[in-house]
């Protein structure tokens, strides 16, 4: 059902997104510390968090930057890690195709994993319901703020935090808190499992190319399974008719 007003849509989005802000901020803080520990200067780290706005891409590229890997490897790794956003864009595009391209580009840049998951749950189809854009804004802007606050704190504290604190584990836990609610069906779950297995098997590849391969194989697996599930359901509906 539609919201009575844009304000109501925004309030509902904030209510739904609020429980994820701590995990997002914690993840951002860990990435902020990691940027400083990887050797980035303060301006470089701040520029990266505001321009890239992608924790997984940042974490994937930082070891490569520190190892002076070729630029194409760094960009290819960041691109592969963020391939999921191509799927997210395909999901969201029909809902906002009426907007000018520059607005769609802006909202696409600001939209993260959690926002997509919550939006899909609220608007699973393309029915013309009121409050869609306000609902999306209520998800993405607090999400962006939580990330940036955590990341900036991590950047300024990076030189003060000893490595012995084990922030890598904290970062992994924060990522899990954000990721687990997004595993909404069996295809996504199997994609995650396959990706993890490939990452472990290819751990010894240079320049962390195993991560690149794991992401690509995991996404491809989830997409193929999702398509197979969709076809099976459609065949059942046709047989029933």
C-alpha positions, 0 to 999 in steps of 0.5 A: 500500500502507498504512503499517505505522504512523502514525510510518512515514507521517509519516517518509515525508511528511517525506522527500518534503516536505523538498526543497521546504522551502527554496523555500517558505522563500525564497518566504516571506522574499520575501513578508515583505520585500514586506509591509514594503516595501508599508508594513505595520507590524511587527504588521500584517505578522506578523498577515498572515503568521500569519492569511492564510497564503497567499503568492499572496494576500498578493502579490496584495493588497499592491499594492492595499493600497498603492494604497488600492484599494477593500476589495472589490477587495482581497478579490476579488483574494485570493479569485480567486488562492486559488480553486485551494484550492476544487479542493484541498478537493474532492479532499481532502474525501472522504479525511477526511469522517469527521473533525469539521468543526473538524478538517477546517477546521484541516487545510484552513487548514494545507494548501498547494499542495505538500502537496496535490500530494504527497498526491494522488501517494501516495493517488490514490484513496479506498481505505481505507489506513492512515496518511492523516492522519499522512501529511498532517500530516507534509506540512503542519506542516513546510510551514507551519513553513518558510513562517513561518520564512522570512516572519518573517525577511523581515519583520524584515529588510524595512527593511534590504534595499535595493530594488536587490537585485531580490527580485521576481525571487527571489520569482518563482524561488521560486514556480516551484520550488514550482509546477512539480512541481505541473503533473502533467498536460496540463490543468494545464500548459495552464491555466498557459499560458492564465493567463500569456497572459491576465495579459500581455494584461490587464496594463494593467487597473487595480487589477491586475484582469488578475491576477484575470481570469488566475487565473479563466480559467486555473483554468476552462480546466484544469477543463474540459480535465480533465473532457474528458480524463476523459470521453474516457478513460471512453469508451475504456474503455467501447468496449474493454469 
